[in-house]
Amino acid sequence: MAGNSTESERKPTNVLMGRQCTAIYREQKIHVYKHNPLIEALPDILTRQNIIELLKETPNFNKDEVNESSEIRMHFIQQIKHHFIQPMPIHLDLEIKVSSMIRTGYIGRNPVSPLYAKQFAVGVSEILKGDYDLEKGNIIGNRSTATNFSIIGISGIGKSTSIEKILLLYPQVIIHSDYEHNGISVGFLKQIVWLVIECPFNASRGSLCKNFFMAVDNILDTNYYKQFVKSKMNESDLIDKMAHVAALHCIGVLVFDEIQRMKKGDEGRLTMNFFVEIHNKLGVPLIFVGTYSSIDLFTPLLATARRASGMGILFFDRMEKDKKWDIFLDKLWKYQWLKEFTPLSEEMNEVFYQETLGITDFVVNLFIQVQLLALSLGKEKISIKIVKQAAATNFRILRPSLKALLTGDIEKLKKIEDLKPEWVDVNSYIKQLPEGTAIEGDLQKEHIATLSNAKEFVQYVNFAQSMGISKKAAVEIVSQVLEKESDNSHNLNKLIAEIILSPDKAESKFNKKIKPTMESALHLLGLKNLKEKKPLEEELRKLNIIKPFNEFIG
């Protein structure tokens, strides 16, 4: 059951935001695109050269900046991470797929078609429940023109970043108000061209729907979350409402990121069946983004009768050591803030490839780390030794995964959950500077990156397990606490402990029975004087189990 909504719950933590604009209708050269406001309001179809020019980005660089202090130059170097984008062939392919699927998906959902209004008269939930006719139309006779595809690759290879860059080439929201064709007027309509939804850590379809409502509310300033997420709403109701909102705002493409988080087995199949219904019966194009471990999840979707109209799987792979690799590294190599410019030799090229295996994110970040390390050592030149030292520091825990990547074995790749190095932050390098100086003002106040949501979730689950309950029970309890108490982050460990040690209280608070093993929890915690009725929090702190929250985000 969904819980009562609060304003704090409605604040999404990570929603990709794009631009909004008023509709300007463009004449279409392709016949099936004509007289469709959803398509006519889109930007012109891009050529490959257009795509390259729009995606390419380079950091600001002035050769005189090499004369600045080491501390200042470290921050110049950091900008490479967010301002160096070299379009590759896979990015061009991705944009062409997205461009096509948005337009093709809108063919069967034209607002000036009588079928558009009919879907709301009949009811979106009824359409989802209904079957197909002989021509694969839904119960109102509309046939889906939607396609779908999946982006698969190891974590950290740039899948999410790439699809986000492509989507941002398009407006996210287009506002219509005065379009008319054959006597049918669109009226006021806020068209959502694209929407990215991050799959929840607890693999709940209900939570997925909540993420959807929060994202739409954040973009359109609506109140769907407050309207639909109520205590009487079950998961099925939330799914119906999500489908209704998707149809109402004519979503051009729904992107589900981190799809590997969704449960496998029966639960996973139920989730994917929902995606199939959204795709086939409402005609909403879908993109799934995930690691190799998610392939089994959406196999049923690709195996449906609509497989022929789908676009398959796009594997985001590392670069081969070929001309494309040479061009990429050569473009990157120009951005050196060391006083002595180091030319890119064949040996250096080879070492960089060996250390990064051609993974673009690794290449860019290693190039940054190499320069930061050189400055921290008082060096003003890149050397093979420094490259290998930086790689050893940042890639140490990834060596087994990188070996699996070299083999190309899909089964081994499925086991790789995370391939994101813990990059040494700039503050650590500043502390190592030979001069021993510190940056003044805002530079000194640079905030250290906080723990990701994923790590927080795992941290809480591990804490719960340490109290003698199974992993399954721990995940369930943590999911409940995070969902109900998201605005009370400083007391989450305390709440988790109270639920485990006081199941009756937990059942009252969360309306769900929790059956932990009390004896094992007491044994592990060593609460010998619990019978003396000493405060639980005091005992947990004394045993160093409950810690200040800032220890988890440092």
C-alpha positions as CSV (number, residue, x, y, z in Angstrom):
1,M,0.0,0.0,0.0
2,A,1.2,3.5,-0.7
3,G,1.8,5.8,2.2
4,N,0.5,9.3,2.8
5,S,2.3,11.8,0.8
6,T,4.2,14.7,2.2
7,E,5.9,17.8,0.7
8,S,9.3,16.4,1.6
9,E,8.5,13.1,-0.3
10,R,7.6,15.1,-3.4
11,K,11.0,16.5,-3.8
12,P,12.8,14.4,-6.4
13,T,16.5,13.8,-5.8
14,N,17.7,13.3,-9.4
15,V,15.4,14.4,-12.3
16,L,16.9,15.3,-15.6
17,M,15.5,18.7,-16.6
18,G,15.4,20.0,-20.1
19,R,14.1,23.2,-21.7
20,Q,10.4,24.1,-22.2
21,C,9.1,26.0,-25.2
22,T,5.9,27.1,-26.9
23,A,5.0,25.1,-30.0
24,I,6.3,26.3,-33.4
25,Y,4.9,24.1,-36.1
26,R,7.2,23.1,-39.0
27,E,6.2,21.7,-42.4
28,Q,7.0,18.0,-42.6
29,K,8.6,16.4,-45.7
30,I,7.6,12.9,-44.6
31,H,3.9,12.2,-45.4
32,V,3.1,10.2,-42.2
33,Y,4.5,13.1,-40.1
34,K,2.1,15.7,-41.6
35,H,-0.8,17.2,-39.7
36,N,0.4,15.9,-36.4
37,P,1.2,18.7,-33.9
38,L,3.3,16.4,-31.7
39,I,5.7,15.8,-34.6
40,E,5.4,19.2,-36.3
41,A,6.5,21.0,-33.0
42,L,9.7,19.0,-32.8
43,P,13.0,20.4,-34.0
44,D,14.1,19.6,-37.5
45,I,15.6,16.2,-38.1
46,L,19.4,16.5,-37.5
47,T,22.1,15.5,-40.0
48,R,25.1,13.7,-38.7
49,Q,27.2,16.9,-38.9
50,N,24.5,18.7,-36.9
51,I,24.7,16.0,-34.2
52,I,28.5,16.3,-34.0
53,E,28.4,20.1,-33.7
54,L,25.7,20.0,-31.0
55,L,27.2,17.3,-28.9
56,K,30.9,18.4,-29.1
57,E,32.1,20.3,-26.1
58,T,35.6,21.4,-25.0
59,P,36.9,23.1,-21.8
60,N,38.0,26.7,-21.8
61,F,41.8,26.7,-22.1
62,N,44.3,29.5,-22.2
63,K,48.0,28.6,-22.3
64,D,48.8,31.4,-19.9
65,E,46.8,29.6,-17.2
66,V,49.8,27.2,-16.8
67,N,51.5,30.1,-14.9
68,E,48.8,30.0,-12.2
69,S,49.5,28.4,-8.8
70,S,49.2,24.6,-8.5
71,E,46.0,24.9,-6.4
72,I,44.3,27.0,-9.0
73,R,45.5,24.8,-11.9
74,M,44.0,21.8,-10.1
75,H,40.6,23.3,-10.5
76,F,41.2,24.2,-14.1
77,I,42.1,20.5,-14.7
78,Q,38.8,19.4,-13.0
79,Q,36.7,21.2,-15.6
80,I,37.8,18.6,-18.2
81,K,35.4,16.1,-16.6
82,H,32.3,18.0,-17.4
83,H,33.4,20.0,-20.5
84,F,35.1,17.5,-22.7
85,I,32.8,15.6,-25.0
86,Q,34.0,14.0,-28.2
87,P,31.1,12.5,-30.2
88,M,31.7,9.0,-31.3
89,P,29.9,6.8,-33.9
90,I,27.7,5.2,-31.2
91,H,26.5,8.7,-30.2
92,L,25.4,9.3,-33.7
93,D,23.6,6.0,-33.9
94,L,21.9,6.7,-30.6
95,E,20.6,10.1,-31.7
96,I,19.2,8.7,-34.9
97,K,17.4,5.9,-33.0
98,V,15.9,8.4,-30.5
99,S,14.9,10.8,-33.3
100,S,13.1,8.1,-35.2
101,M,11.4,6.4,-32.2
102,I,9.9,9.7,-30.9
103,R,8.4,10.6,-34.3
104,T,7.3,7.1,-35.1
105,G,5.7,6.7,-31.7
106,Y,3.6,9.8,-32.3
107,I,2.2,8.6,-35.6
108,G,-0.4,6.4,-33.7
109,R,-1.1,9.1,-31.0
110,N,-2.1,12.2,-33.0
111,P,-4.2,14.6,-30.9
112,V,-6.2,15.7,-33.9
113,S,-7.3,12.1,-34.4
114,P,-10.7,11.1,-33.0
115,L,-8.9,8.1,-31.3
116,Y,-7.0,10.4,-29.1
117,A,-10.0,11.7,-27.2
118,K,-11.6,8.2,-27.3
119,Q,-8.9,6.7,-25.2
120,F,-9.8,9.0,-22.3
121,A,-13.5,8.4,-22.8
122,V,-13.1,4.7,-22.7
123,G,-10.4,4.9,-20.0
124,V,-6.7,4.2,-20.1
125,S,-7.0,1.5,-17.4
126,E,-9.7,-0.3,-19.6
127,I,-7.4,-0.1,-22.6
128,L,-4.6,-1.7,-20.5
129,K,-6.9,-4.5,-19.4
130,G,-8.3,-5.1,-22.9
131,D,-7.0,-7.4,-25.7
132,Y,-6.0,-6.7,-29.3
133,D,-8.1,-7.1,-32.4
134,L,-7.1,-9.1,-35.4
135,E,-5.0,-6.2,-36.7
136,K,-3.2,-5.7,-33.4
137,G,-5.2,-2.7,-32.4
138,N,-6.2,-2.0,-28.8
139,I,-9.9,-2.0,-27.7
140,I,-10.5,1.4,-29.3
141,G,-9.0,0.2,-32.6
142,N,-5.8,2.2,-32.3
143,R,-2.6,0.4,-33.3
144,S,0.7,1.2,-31.6
145,T,3.5,2.6,-33.7
146,A,5.9,2.6,-30.8
147,T,9.4,1.1,-30.9
148,N,11.7,0.3,-28.1
149,F,15.3,-0.5,-27.5
150,S,17.8,-1.2,-24.7
151,I,21.2,0.3,-23.9
152,I,23.4,-2.2,-22.2
153,G,26.9,-1.8,-20.9
154,I,29.0,-2.0,-17.8
155,S,28.4,0.5,-15.1
156,G,30.5,3.7,-15.6
157,I,30.9,3.3,-19.3
158,G,28.8,6.4,-20.1
159,K,25.4,4.9,-21.0
160,S,23.3,7.3,-18.9
161,T,25.4,10.3,-19.7
162,S,25.1,9.6,-23.4
163,I,21.4,9.2,-23.6
164,E,21.0,12.3,-21.4
165,K,23.1,14.4,-23.8
166,I,21.0,13.1,-26.7
167,L,17.7,13.9,-25.0
168,L,18.8,17.4,-24.1
169,L,19.1,18.2,-27.8
170,Y,15.2,18.2,-27.8
171,P,12.9,20.4,-25.7
172,Q,11.5,18.4,-22.8
173,V,8.2,20.1,-22.8
174,I,6.3,21.7,-25.7
175,I,3.2,23.8,-24.9
176,H,0.4,23.7,-27.4
177,S,-2.6,26.0,-27.4
178,D,-4.0,26.8,-30.9
179,Y,-3.4,23.9,-33.3
180,E,-6.4,22.9,-35.5
181,H,-6.8,20.5,-38.4
182,N,-10.0,19.3,-40.1
183,G,-12.1,21.0,-37.5
184,I,-10.4,19.3,-34.5
185,S,-8.5,21.6,-32.1
186,V,-5.8,20.4,-29.8
187,G,-6.6,23.0,-27.1
188,F,-4.1,23.5,-24.3
189,L,-1.6,20.6,-24.0
190,K,1.7,20.2,-22.3
191,Q,3.5,17.6,-24.4
192,I,6.4,15.8,-22.6
193,V,8.8,14.9,-25.3
194,W,11.0,12.8,-23.1
195,L,11.2,11.7,-19.5
196,V,13.9,9.8,-17.6
197,I,12.9,7.7,-14.6
198,E,15.5,6.1,-12.3
199,C,14.4,2.7,-11.1
200,P,14.2,2.5,-7.3
201,F,16.7,0.6,-5.2
202,N,13.9,-1.4,-3.6
203,A,12.7,-2.8,-7.0
204,S,9.1,-1.8,-6.2
205,R,6.7,-1.1,-9.0
206,G,4.8,1.2,-6.6
207,S,8.0,3.2,-5.9
208,L,8.7,3.3,-9.7
209,C,5.3,4.9,-10.2
210,K,6.0,7.4,-7.4
211,N,9.3,8.3,-9.0
212,F,7.3,8.9,-12.2
213,F,4.8,11.2,-10.5
214,M,7.5,13.2,-8.8
215,A,9.4,13.6,-12.0
216,V,6.3,14.9,-13.9
217,D,5.4,17.2,-11.0
218,N,8.9,18.6,-10.9
219,I,8.9,19.3,-14.7
220,L,5.3,20.6,-15.1
221,D,4.7,22.0,-11.6
222,T,1.7,19.7,-11.3
223,N,0.5,17.8,-8.2
224,Y,0.0,14.3,-9.5
225,Y,2.0,12.8,-6.6
226,K,-0.3,14.4,-4.0
227,Q,-3.4,13.5,-6.1
228,F,-2.6,9.9,-6.7
229,V,-0.2,8.7,-3.9
230,K,-2.7,8.0,-1.1
231,S,-3.1,5.3,1.6
232,K,-6.0,3.8,-0.3
233,M,-4.1,3.5,-3.6
234,N,-2.6,0.1,-4.2
235,E,0.1,-0.8,-6.7
236,S,-2.3,-1.6,-9.4
237,D,-4.1,1.8,-9.0
238,L,-0.8,3.6,-9.2
239,I,0.2,1.8,-12.4
240,D,-3.2,2.8,-14.0
241,K,-2.7,6.4,-13.0
242,M,0.9,6.4,-14.3
243,A,-0.4,5.1,-17.7
244,H,-3.1,7.8,-17.7
245,V,-0.6,10.6,-17.1
246,A,1.7,9.3,-19.7
247,A,-1.1,9.3,-22.3
248,L,-2.5,12.7,-21.2
249,H,0.9,14.4,-21.7
250,C,1.7,12.5,-24.9
251,I,5.1,11.3,-23.6
252,G,7.4,10.9,-26.6
253,V,9.8,8.4,-25.0
254,L,10.1,7.0,-21.5
255,V,13.6,6.2,-20.4
256,F,14.0,3.7,-17.5
257,D,17.6,4.0,-16.1
258,E,19.3,1.5,-13.9
259,I,16.8,-1.2,-15.0
260,Q,18.9,-3.9,-13.4
261,R,17.5,-2.8,-10.0
262,M,14.1,-4.2,-10.8
263,K,13.5,-7.7,-9.4
264,K,14.0,-10.8,-11.4
265,G,11.8,-13.9,-11.3
266,D,8.1,-13.6,-11.0
267,E,8.3,-10.0,-9.7
268,G,10.5,-9.0,-12.6
269,R,8.1,-10.6,-15.1
270,L,5.2,-8.6,-13.6
271,T,7.2,-5.4,-14.0
272,M,8.1,-6.2,-17.6
273,N,4.5,-7.1,-18.4
274,F,3.5,-3.7,-17.3
275,F,6.1,-2.2,-19.6
276,V,4.8,-4.3,-22.4
277,E,1.3,-3.0,-21.9
278,I,2.4,0.6,-21.8
279,H,4.4,0.1,-24.9
280,N,1.9,-2.0,-27.0
281,K,-1.5,-0.8,-25.9
282,L,-0.8,2.9,-25.3
283,G,2.0,3.3,-27.9
284,V,4.6,4.9,-25.6
285,P,8.2,4.2,-26.8
286,L,10.5,2.9,-24.2
287,I,14.3,2.9,-23.7
288,F,15.8,0.7,-21.0
289,V,19.3,1.5,-19.7
290,G,21.1,-1.0,-17.6
291,T,24.1,-3.3,-17.0
292,Y,24.6,-6.8,-18.5
293,S,22.8,-8.3,-15.5
294,S,19.5,-6.7,-16.7
295,I,19.5,-8.5,-20.1
296,D,17.3,-11.4,-18.7
297,L,14.8,-8.9,-17.3
298,F,13.6,-7.5,-20.6
299,T,14.0,-10.5,-22.7
300,P,10.2,-11.1,-22.6
301,L,9.7,-7.6,-23.9
302,L,11.9,-8.3,-26.9
303,A,10.2,-11.6,-27.4
304,T,6.6,-10.2,-27.8
305,A,4.8,-10.1,-31.1
306,R,6.0,-6.5,-31.5
307,R,9.7,-7.6,-31.6
308,A,9.9,-6.9,-35.3
309,S,9.0,-3.3,-34.7
310,G,11.4,-2.9,-31.9
311,M,15.0,-1.7,-32.2
312,G,16.8,-4.3,-30.2
313,I,19.8,-3.8,-27.9
314,L,22.5,-1.2,-28.3
315,F,25.6,-2.5,-26.5
316,F,27.8,0.3,-25.1
317,D,31.2,-1.2,-25.5
318,R,34.7,0.1,-24.9
319,M,36.7,1.6,-27.8
320,E,38.9,-0.7,-29.8
321,K,42.5,0.4,-30.2
322,D,42.0,1.8,-33.6
323,K,41.8,5.1,-35.4
324,K,38.8,6.3,-33.4
325,W,40.8,5.7,-30.2
326,D,43.8,7.7,-31.5
327,I,41.5,10.6,-32.5
328,F,39.8,10.6,-29.1
329,L,43.0,10.5,-27.0
330,D,44.7,13.1,-29.3
331,K,41.8,15.6,-28.8
332,L,41.9,15.1,-25.0
333,W,45.7,15.4,-24.8
334,K,45.7,19.1,-25.7
335,Y,44.3,20.0,-22.3
336,Q,47.4,20.1,-20.1
337,W,47.8,22.6,-17.4
338,L,51.3,21.6,-16.5
339,K,54.1,24.0,-17.3
340,E,55.9,21.5,-19.6
341,F,53.7,20.1,-22.4
342,T,54.1,16.4,-22.8
343,P,53.6,15.2,-26.4
344,L,51.5,12.1,-26.9
345,S,54.0,9.3,-27.8
346,E,53.1,5.8,-29.1
347,E,54.3,4.4,-25.8
348,M,52.0,6.8,-23.8
349,N,49.1,6.0,-26.1
350,E,49.7,2.3,-25.4
351,V,49.9,2.7,-21.7
352,F,46.7,4.8,-21.5
353,Y,44.8,2.1,-23.4
354,Q,46.2,-0.7,-21.3
355,E,45.1,1.0,-18.1
356,T,41.7,2.1,-19.3
357,L,40.8,-0.6,-21.8
358,G,39.3,2.2,-24.0
359,I,36.5,3.1,-21.6
360,T,35.9,6.8,-22.3
361,D,35.0,7.8,-18.8
362,F,38.1,6.1,-17.4
363,V,40.3,7.7,-20.1
364,V,39.1,11.2,-19.3
365,N,39.2,10.8,-15.5
366,L,42.7,9.1,-15.6
367,F,44.0,12.0,-17.7
368,I,42.7,14.3,-14.9
369,Q,44.1,12.2,-12.1
370,V,47.5,12.1,-13.9
371,Q,47.8,15.9,-14.0
372,L,46.6,16.3,-10.4
373,L,49.0,13.7,-9.2
374,A,51.9,15.3,-11.1
375,L,51.1,18.7,-9.4
376,S,50.8,17.1,-6.0
377,L,54.3,15.6,-6.5
378,G,55.8,18.9,-7.6
379,K,56.2,17.7,-11.1
380,E,55.3,19.7,-14.2
381,K,55.3,17.0,-16.8
382,I,53.3,13.8,-17.5
383,S,55.4,10.6,-17.4
384,I,54.7,6.9,-17.9
385,K,55.5,6.4,-14.2
386,I,52.9,8.9,-13.0
387,V,50.3,7.5,-15.3
388,K,50.8,4.0,-13.9
389,Q,50.9,5.3,-10.4
390,A,47.6,7.2,-10.8
391,A,46.0,4.1,-12.5
392,A,47.2,1.8,-9.7
393,T,45.6,4.1,-7.1
394,N,42.3,4.6,-8.8
395,F,41.7,1.2,-10.4
396,R,43.0,-1.1,-7.7
397,I,39.7,-2.6,-6.8
398,L,38.6,-2.9,-10.4
399,R,41.3,-5.2,-11.7
400,P,39.2,-8.4,-11.6
401,S,36.3,-6.6,-13.3
402,L,38.6,-5.2,-16.0
403,K,40.0,-8.7,-16.6
404,A,36.4,-10.0,-17.2
405,L,35.8,-7.1,-19.5
406,L,38.8,-8.2,-21.6
407,T,37.4,-11.6,-22.1
408,G,34.1,-10.3,-23.4
409,D,32.3,-13.1,-21.5
410,I,28.6,-12.0,-21.1
411,E,28.1,-14.3,-18.1
412,K,31.0,-12.7,-16.3
413,L,29.9,-9.2,-17.3
414,K,26.5,-9.9,-15.7
415,K,28.2,-10.3,-12.4
416,I,29.8,-6.9,-12.6
417,E,27.4,-4.6,-10.6
418,D,29.6,-1.5,-10.5
419,L,32.6,-0.4,-12.4
420,K,33.0,3.1,-11.1
421,P,36.3,3.9,-9.6
422,E,36.5,5.9,-6.4
423,W,38.4,8.7,-8.0
424,V,40.7,10.6,-5.7
425,D,39.1,14.1,-5.2
426,V,40.9,17.3,-5.8
427,N,41.0,18.2,-2.1
428,S,43.2,15.2,-1.4
429,Y,45.7,16.2,-3.9
430,I,45.7,19.8,-2.6
431,K,46.7,18.5,0.8
432,Q,49.6,16.7,-0.7
433,L,51.1,19.7,-2.5
434,P,54.8,20.2,-1.8
435,E,54.2,23.9,-0.8
436,G,51.8,22.8,1.9
437,T,49.5,25.8,1.1
438,A,45.8,25.9,1.0
439,I,43.4,27.6,-1.4
440,E,41.5,30.5,0.0
441,G,37.9,31.4,-0.2
442,D,35.4,29.4,-2.2
443,L,38.0,26.9,-3.5
444,Q,38.8,25.8,0.0
445,K,35.2,25.2,0.7
446,E,34.6,22.7,-2.1
447,H,32.2,20.2,-0.8
448,I,33.4,16.6,-0.8
449,A,31.0,14.4,-2.8
450,T,28.4,12.7,-0.6
451,L,27.7,9.0,-0.6
452,S,25.4,7.9,-3.4
453,N,21.9,6.7,-2.7
454,A,22.9,3.2,-3.6
455,K,25.7,3.2,-1.0
456,E,23.3,4.6,1.7
457,F,20.8,1.8,0.9
458,V,23.5,-0.9,1.2
459,Q,24.8,0.7,4.4
460,Y,21.4,0.6,6.0
461,V,20.8,-3.0,4.9
462,N,24.1,-4.1,6.3
463,F,23.3,-2.4,9.6
464,A,20.0,-4.2,9.8
465,Q,21.6,-7.6,8.9
466,S,24.1,-7.1,11.7
467,M,21.2,-7.3,14.1
468,G,20.5,-10.9,13.3
469,I,17.9,-10.8,10.5
470,S,18.1,-12.1,7.0
471,K,19.0,-10.0,4.0
472,K,15.5,-10.2,2.6
473,A,14.0,-9.0,5.8
474,A,16.7,-6.2,6.1
475,V,15.9,-5.0,2.6
476,E,12.2,-5.0,3.4
477,I,12.6,-3.0,6.6
478,V,15.1,-0.5,5.1
479,S,12.8,0.0,2.1
480,Q,9.9,0.8,4.4
481,V,11.9,3.2,6.6
482,L,13.3,5.1,3.6
483,E,9.9,5.4,2.0
484,K,8.1,6.5,5.2
485,E,10.8,8.5,6.8
486,S,12.7,10.1,3.9
487,D,12.6,13.5,5.6
488,N,14.1,12.1,8.9
489,S,17.5,11.0,7.6
490,H,19.4,11.7,10.9
491,N,17.4,9.0,12.8
492,L,17.2,6.2,10.2
493,N,19.6,3.9,12.1
494,K,17.6,4.4,15.2
495,L,14.3,3.7,13.5
496,I,15.7,0.5,11.9
497,A,16.9,-0.7,15.2
498,E,13.6,0.0,16.9
499,I,11.7,-1.9,14.3
500,I,13.9,-4.9,14.7
501,L,13.9,-4.9,18.5
502,S,10.3,-3.8,18.9
503,P,8.2,-5.6,16.2
504,D,4.9,-4.7,17.8
505,K,5.7,-1.0,17.6
506,A,6.9,-1.5,14.0
507,E,3.7,-3.2,13.0
508,S,1.7,-0.3,14.3
509,K,3.9,2.3,12.7
510,F,4.3,0.6,9.3
511,N,1.1,-1.5,9.0
512,K,3.1,-4.5,8.2
513,K,4.3,-7.4,10.2
514,I,8.0,-7.8,10.8
515,K,9.4,-11.0,12.2
516,P,13.0,-10.7,13.1
517,T,14.9,-13.1,15.3
518,M,14.9,-11.2,18.6
519,E,17.3,-13.6,20.4
520,S,20.0,-13.4,17.7
521,A,19.7,-9.6,17.6
522,L,20.1,-9.4,21.3
523,H,23.1,-11.8,21.2
524,L,24.8,-9.9,18.5
525,L,24.3,-6.5,20.1
526,G,25.2,-7.7,23.5
527,L,22.4,-5.9,25.2
528,K,22.8,-7.7,28.5
529,N,21.1,-5.0,30.5
530,L,18.1,-4.6,28.3
531,K,15.9,-5.9,31.1
532,E,17.1,-3.0,33.2
533,K,15.1,-0.8,30.8
534,K,18.0,1.4,29.9
535,P,17.3,3.7,26.9
536,L,17.8,1.7,23.6
537,E,19.5,4.6,21.9
538,E,22.0,5.0,24.7
539,E,22.9,1.3,24.5
540,L,23.3,1.3,20.8
541,R,25.5,4.4,20.9
542,K,27.6,2.8,23.7
543,L,28.2,-0.2,21.4
544,N,29.1,2.1,18.5
545,I,26.3,0.8,16.4
546,I,24.4,4.0,16.0
547,K,26.8,6.7,14.7
548,P,26.4,10.4,13.7
549,F,24.9,10.6,10.3
550,N,27.8,12.6,8.9
551,E,30.0,9.5,9.3
552,F,27.9,8.0,6.5
553,I,28.2,10.9,4.1
554,G,31.9,11.8,4.5
